[in-house]
Every structure is written in C-alpha cells, then in structure tokens.
C-alpha cells in the first residue's frame, strides 16, 4: 500500500506515519521542517526494521511548490 502523510514530523501526522510503517507499505512523508523530518526518519530506521520511508521537505501551503510536484 502507498501512503502519503503531510505534517509528518510531529503530532498527528507523525503518529499516522508511525502507524503505517509496516512491511509492505511505502510511506511518503512531507513536512516543512527538514531537521525534524530527517530526525524522525533516522529514529524510525534505528528503532524499527522499517525502511520504506521516502520524504520531501516542502510547505504545501505554497501553491508554487505544490505545482512543481
């Protein structure tokens, strides 16, 4: 299953990303805070065997950035 989670570096978005980080899932996460996002991915890679995260740093409230995807 492919899952897309925005706001994934903290709060509800982070909890959702953690919940779906199971074998067979590809979790694509996005947040505007690069430091927190990369720390989250690093921690998940250290604490679990899940390595299916792909991430991008972007502010999705910015229309120009969204159109570039």
Number of C-alpha atoms within 10 A of each C-alpha: 9 10 14 16 19 21 21 25 24 15 9 13 18 18 13 18 24 16 9 17 19 16 11 11 15 18 22 17 22 22 23 17 16 15 11 14 22 16 12 18 22 13 11 16 14 11 9 10 11 17 17 17 17 12 19 15 16 16 16 15 9 9 9 10 11 11 8 6 5
